[in-house]
């Protein structure tokens, strides 16, 4: 997300132990605490935004490959299934 569009701060309280666990989880995932919390709060259907983006890019790769192999009798079905999967993730 573009940092310029983020204008609403959110504050919540944790115990010292909870905060240390949160910091460690963020560090383990290579994220700032803010980014880590944002990803998990905004997660859709149990997936983080990064996971959804990764799935979307993989679906695009599958669809691109299928378009290069139009003689396959399953090409249109595969493309349709990719679209269905994407709709579930929205």
Protein Blocks (a to p, Z undefined) as FASTA:
>chain_A
ZZklpmbdcdddddfklmmmmmmmmmmnopafklmmmmmmmpgghiafklmmmmmmmmmm
mmmmmmmmmmbmklmmmmmmmmmmmmmmZZ
